[in-house]
Amino acid sequence: MTGPLILRPTTAEECAALLAESAADRRSVRVRGGGTKDPLGAPPETAAILETRGLAGIVDHVPADLTVTVAAGASLADIATELAATGQFLPLDPPHVGRGASAGGVIAANSNGFGRYRYGGVRDLLIGLRAALPDGTLARSGGRVVKNVSGYDLCKLFTGSLGTLGVIVEATFKVLPLPPVTAGASATFRRAADAFAAADALLRTAVRPTALVIERGPTQGWRLAAAAAGERPPVERSMAELARAVEARGAAAEPLDDVAASLDRLREIVDAATDGAVVRAALPLSAQTAFAGAAMVDGARIVADAASGIHQVHLRGDDAAVLRAADALLANALVLGGSARIERSNVAGLATYGERAPAGAFLMRRIKDAFDPAGILEPGRSAIG
């Protein structure tokens, strides 16, 4: 039995032509950049896999304008190296960078990191986009300068679309100067309420931490880790505010020796989860304590971005227990005013988005039908199938 046809375009035009050919033949297509989001859901095998790695490299970098344009297959690690040579960085810190996360994949998955609160997410930093569509055309939105409002806002539409509408072939991002100083500290609490209260207290100040993360494992307390970057005075103020917030709740802040390594370990919870299942929930900030408390079933580990309400819960145990716990968390997220999905799973029968259709499913289907009338792109990947 032969596997799927592998399509490797090297230009945007070739990518569009391959999509048009696939649509004419009714050939289903999976889109793959670095392959880091392959575990997301359990989509059926497709007739073809379109790999974007051939669409690589920096297309344009204008340091004076604080913008960079990259091909969709360019890895975030390579982009970081290129920008660092001019003292700049792309303020996105998604997971899987060390494993080859690509620019197009990060946009398609709306994959944000802990720096979202300080710098904004993918939707905020993306100012231009070019995409190949199943009808063989190339669509463009935005441009290569920050003050650009031309065309329909496909940037926001394609962010988080999981490759279901078209294939991103090029993107332009805002970049920033590298911060001269970085610092971090952590504190451990017995109760989830105290950890999230300390995080909330810090968010109510004028400081803008680059990370505010709460972790709980099966045998430890609730650990709050915070980081700040920038000029020395505001960084020192951030650490002082953190110390006050945690001391007011009976804990003590300890400096982090290696801020980057500490955050990397937290960021890669999905890659570390080789068994059970990982539930990703997006929650209102006020609902975080309630969700986290419900998530701490036997053997579970939670990593919560307390500044944005994104929680990752690694559930472990026998399949039946994981299935029950995951279904309960998917339902809890909805009840609390948020949403959730299965980010990675080794458990059969676990629906990626639960049994309930998402809000706006009707509009999602209409958009999908408009961009991909043949339904060839990423079948089964999104919440509407």
N, C-alpha and C positions, 0 to 999 in steps of 0.2 A: 504493500500500500504506500503510495507516494504522499509526501507531506504537502503543505501549502506552497503555492508559487511565491517565490521571493522577488519582490520588486525593489530595485535600488536606484532611484533617480539621482542624478547629480546636478540637475538644474531645476528651477521652478517650473519652466515650461515642460520639461520631461515629466515632472510629477503630475501636472495637470493633464497631460496626454494619457498617462497611465490610468488616472482616475476615470477619464472619459471612456477609455477602452474597457475598463472593468464595469462601468455602469452599463455600457451597451451590451456586455456579455452577462449582466446580472451576476457578477462575480463579487462575493463578499470580501471585504478588505479590513484587516487589522492594521493599525498604524503604530509603528514602534520607533522610538528614539533611542534612549539608552536602555530600554527594557526594564527600568526600575519600578514601573507601575504594573507590570504583568500580574502580580498577585491580586490586584484590585478586582474583586468580584470573581465570578467564574463564567466568563463569556464563552460561548461555543467556539469551536475551531472554525476559522474562516478559510475560504478558498485561496486567499493570497495574504501575504504580509508585506506591507510597504514600509521599508526602513528608510529613515531620514538621515542616517549618518553621512551619506554622500553630500548632503546639503550642509557643509561645514564651514567654519571660519568666521572671522570678523569681516563684515562687509564694509563698515565705515565707523570710524571713531573720531569724534571731534571733541577733544578735551576741553576746549574753551566753551563749548556749548553744553557740556556735561551730558552728552548723549552717546550711545553706542548702538550700532545696528549689526545684528548677527544673523547668520543662517540658522535655521531651526534645529539642525543637527549638531550645532556647536555645543560642547559640554560646558557646564557652568564652571568647572575647574579650569578649563582652558581660557574662558572669558576672564576669570579672576586673575590669572597669571598675566594676561595681556594688559588688563586695566591697571594692575599694580605697578607695572613699569612706568606709568605716568602718574602714580600717586592717587589713583582713583579706585573705586570698587562699585559693583552692582549690589545694592543693599537688599538682596534676597538671600535667605539662608535656609532653603528647603532641605529636607532629608535626601539621602542617596547621592549627594554630590560626589563623594569619593568613589561611588560605584558607577558614575558616568551619566548622571541626570543631565538631560539636554534642555536647551532653551525652549524648544517647541513643546517638549513633554511637560515642563514646569508650567507653561501657560495652559496647555490643554487640561492638566489636572488641577489647575489653580493651587499649586503646591507652595504653600507659604511656610515660613519658619517663625522662630520666636521674635525676630526683629520687626514683625508686621506692625506692632503697636507704635514703635518709634519711627519707622521709615515708610510705612504703608505696605500693602500687599501687591501681588502681581497686577491687579487691575489699576492700582495707583501709579505704578512705575512703568507700565507699558503704554507708550505713546504712539506707536505705529505698528502695523501688522500687514503682512501679505499672506494670502492663503490660496491654495489650489482647490477648486471646487469640482464636484463630480460631473459637471457639465463641460469640463475641459477649460474653463476660464480661470483667470487669476484675479482675485479681488484684493483691493488695497483699502486700508482705513488708517486715518491719522497721517503722520509723516515723520520726518527725521529731526524736527525741532520741537521744543517743549510747547510753544504757543502755536498749536495747530489744531483746528477744529473741522478740517475738511472731511466730507463724506459721512456715511453712516458709521456709528460707533461699533464696528465689528470687533474692536479690541475687547470690549466688555462681553460681547456675545460669545466670542470664541474662548474666552478665559473660563475654564471649567467645563468646556463642552466635551472633553474626553475623546476628541477626534471624530465625533458623530456628525459634524456639519461640513468639515473640509480638513485639509491638511495644511497646517501652518508651515510656511516655507521661509519666512523672514520676520524679524521682530526688531523694534527699536525701543530701547529702555532709557530712562533717566539714570544717571550715575552720580556719585558723590565723591568728594575728596576722602581719602583714607583718614579715619580718626587718629589723632596722635596718641591718645591715652585710652586704655581699656582696663576696667576693674570689675571684680565680682565678689559676691559673698553669699553665704547660705546660713540657714537656721532651721532647726528641727523642732516640731511641735508634736504634742501627744494627740491633739484633735485636729480634724480637718477644718473645723470652723475657725480655729485660731490661725491656721496657715492662710486660709483664704481671706480672713479679716485683715491680716497683716498686708497681704498683697493689695487688697482694696484700699487700705490706708495709704499705701505708696502711690497708687493710681490717682488718688485725690489730691496729691501734691502737684507742684509745677514741674517736677522732674519727669523725664521721659526715658525709662529704662530700655535697653536694647533686648532684654530678656527678663521675664518674670514667670518662673516655672515652678510648679509644685509636683513633687514625685512621692509616690507611696508604693512600697513593695510589700510582699507578704510578711516580712519580719522586721519592718522598720517603722519609725514614726513618719509624720508628714513633713517632708523637707522642702523648704522654699529656697530657691536659688535665683539670684538677681544679678544682672550685669548692666554696665553703663559704658558708653564710649563717647569720646569727643575731646574737648579741651579739658585741662586738668580741673579747674574750679567747679564746673557743673558735674563732672564725674565724682569728685570728692563729696559734693553736696548730695548726690544720689546715694552714695554709700552711707552718708550720715543719716539721711532720711530713712533708709532701710533699717539701720541699727535702731533708730527710735521706734519704728513701727513694730519690730519684733520684740524689743525689750518691753514695750507696753503690754505685750501678751505673754510675758514670762519666758522668753527665749533669748538667746544671744547669737549675734551674727559673727561668723567666722570667715575670714578671707578665703577666696578660692585661689589656689596656687596656679592652676592652669585653666583660665576661663574657657578658652576654646574647646579644650578636651572635655571639660565637664559638661558643656552644652551639647557637644557632639554625641556623647553617650546618651543623653536624654532624647535628642532629636531622632536617633536611629532606633527607636523602640520597635518599629515595624520590622526592620531587618533582623533584629535580635529575636523576634518571635518566630521560632521555627516549629512551634507546636501550638495547638489550640486555635484561638482566633483573636484578632485585634478589632475592636470597635472604635470607630472615630465619631465623635459627637461634636456638633457646633451648638453652643448654648448661650443664652443670655448670661451676662456676668452674675446676675443675682441668683441664678439657678445652679451655680457651680458646686456649692457645698452640698446641696441635696443630691445632685447626680453623683458626685464623687463618693459620698457615703454609701449610696446604693451599689456603686461599682465594686466595692471592696468585698467581693465574695472570696471564698477560699482560694489562695494561690494567685490572686490577681495582682497585676502591677498597673499603676496609672501614672501617666505623665500629662499634666494639664498646663496649657499655656494660659495662665491666669489673667493675662492682659487682653486676650482676645476670645476666651471661652472655648478654645479647641482642646478637647480631651481625647487622649488615646488610651484605651484600656486593653491590656493583654490578659485574656482569660485562659486559664489552664485547668486541666483535669480530664476526666473521661468525656467522650463525645456528647453524651446525654446531658451532663452537667454544663458543659460549655454552650450547648445549644439553648438550654433553658436560660442561662445567664445572659447570653447575647440577645435573645429575643426580648428579655426583660429590659435590657439597656436601650435597645432600639425604641421600645415603647415609652420608656421613661423620658428619653430625649424629646419625643413629641409632646408628651404631657407637660413638660417643663418649658415648652415654647421654642424648642430647638429642632434639630434634625440629626440623623445618624446614619451610618452605613458600616458595612463590614469591610475593613481595609485589607485584611488578609485572613485566610481561613484554611485549615486542614480538616474541617468538619463537614461531612456530607449533609446536604439538606438545609444548609444555612443560607437563606436568601439575603443577597447583598444589601438591599434597601428595606427589608422587612416585607410585610404583606400589604402595607397601605400605600396607595399612590401618593406621590408628593404633591404639595400645593402647586398649582399652575401646570399640572400635567397636560391639560388640554392645549395650552399655549406652546408648551414644549414640543408636542407632537406636530402642531402646525408649522413651527419653525423647522423642525426636522424634515417634514415633507417638502417644505419650500427649498431647502438647501440640498437635500438628498432624496429626491422623489423615488429613486429605485431602491432605496434602503440598503445600500451596499456597505456603508461605513460603520464599523464597530457594532455589529448587531449584539444585543445583550449587554452592552457595556454600561449604558446609562440607566437612570431610574425608570425610564419609560420603555426599556427594552431595545 
